Amino acid sequence: MSLKEKVIFGLVLILSITASPLWAGEKVEEHLNSGNNYFNQGKYDQA
């Protein structure tokens, strides 16, 4: 592997590591928001 390839690989690795928690956080927040909307619509209150 050339130096240029190593640098590119390193940058991609760093970006993927730093970006993944952000993506995960967004997905979790989205999931919680949709869950809250589900609760707020009163679908559970009718039980």
C-alpha positions as CSV (number, residue, x, y, z in Angstrom):
1,M,0.0,0.0,0.0
2,S,1.4,3.4,-0.9
3,L,1.6,6.3,1.5
4,K,-1.3,8.1,-0.3
5,E,-3.5,5.0,0.1
6,K,-2.7,4.7,3.8
7,V,-3.5,8.4,4.4
8,I,-6.9,8.0,2.6
9,F,-7.7,4.8,4.4
10,G,-6.8,6.5,7.7
11,L,-9.0,9.5,7.0
12,V,-11.9,7.3,6.0
13,L,-11.5,5.2,9.2
14,I,-11.4,8.3,11.4
15,L,-14.4,9.9,9.7
16,S,-16.4,6.7,10.0
17,I,-15.6,6.3,13.7
18,T,-16.5,10.0,14.5
19,A,-19.6,10.0,12.3
20,S,-21.1,6.7,13.5
21,P,-22.1,7.9,17.0
22,L,-23.8,11.0,15.4
23,W,-25.7,8.8,12.9
24,A,-26.7,6.4,15.8
25,G,-27.8,9.4,17.9
26,E,-30.0,10.7,15.1
27,K,-31.6,7.4,14.5
28,V,-32.3,6.8,18.2
29,E,-33.7,10.3,18.6
30,E,-35.9,9.8,15.5
31,H,-37.1,6.5,16.9
32,L,-37.9,8.0,20.3
33,N,-39.8,10.9,18.6
34,S,-41.9,8.5,16.6
35,G,-42.6,6.5,19.7
36,N,-43.6,9.7,21.6
37,N,-46.0,10.6,18.7
38,Y,-47.5,7.1,19.0
39,F,-48.1,7.6,22.7
40,N,-49.4,11.1,22.2
41,Q,-52.0,9.8,19.7
42,G,-53.7,8.0,22.6
43,K,-53.5,4.5,21.1
44,Y,-52.4,3.1,24.5
45,D,-55.0,5.0,26.5
46,Q,-57.9,3.1,24.9
47,A,-56.8,-0.2,26.5
